[in-house]
Amino acid sequence: MSRALRRAAAWAAVGQLARVLDGIAPIAPLKGVLLDLEASPGRAARMADVDVLVPEASYLAAHDALERAGIRCVARDRDDRARTYSGGISATIDLHRRLFKSGLFRLPTTELFARARRDHETYDAPVWILDPLDTYAHLLGHAISGRQPASGRGRALADLDAWARHHGLEATRTARHLETVGMARAARLILPEAPRDPFAHSVLEALPKDPVGAALAPLARRALEPARSPLVRTLAVHALNESLPRGAASLASHLLHGAHQRWIDRDPPGITIDPQ
């Protein structure tokens, strides 16, 4: 499929999904399809799938509605944070009920939708556009994902730069938001890797002093190298939570959810579990 057709299919899929879920679950486009709309035109042409967010309370109802519409669930995350759907729609959809693993950072979907704005025109269907500061936080968190290769980290940094410039974000306000949502330590890891992004360094300078976070950042950076085992990378991501106790709690939640799904709430035939 050509880049133009892939981009058109991604945009169409958002509208199709919004119409299927109208009255059941509001949806908010995420990552590439949102960047394509505002900060990086053409970004959707490079996506393998379309990411959207629904409120956690509406997640299972959205799943049932998609299945009734013939849009089948083919995979889900280890902790069921997101499910992948295919068929009956113009692009593969990743439906998220949380931006991050359970307990990791402070971005509950109820608050995300409360800060979002409603949009009826862009996709020919009702969607919600997240607050630019929340999207900046999401892009930053995605950059430290335990499965992110070096090339993906570079793209994530470019996305952060494009997003901040497009929305004219202010560094002090952005730093305050990252601290509020528990992502100051994550920022200390990823933002120094953007040497040609003055905004990123202004955000770093505006963050409050945190000797523990400053000491953790280089250790976590080494632990997130692609050659490290998945377990080591997972430990590093949770170590960047708001505090070490919260990191321990989010790690325990991730492992327990994964064990429950793997051994108790087992997937039906045809659905795979993402090991991350």
Secondary structure, 3 states (H helix, E strand, C coil): CCHHHHHHHHHHHHHHHHHHCCCCCCCEECHHHHHHHHCCCCHHHHCCCEEEECCHHHHHHHHHHHHHCCCEEEEEECCCCEEEEECCCCCCEEEECCCCCCCCCCCCHHHHHHHCEEECCCCCCCEEECCHHHHHHHHHHHHCCCCCCHHHHHHHHHHHHHHHHHHCCCHHHHHHHHHHCCCHHHHHHHHHHCCCCHHHHHHHHHCCCCHHHHHHHHHHHHHCCCCCCHHHHHHHHHHCCCCHHHHHHHHHHHHHHHHHHHHCCCCCCCCEEECC
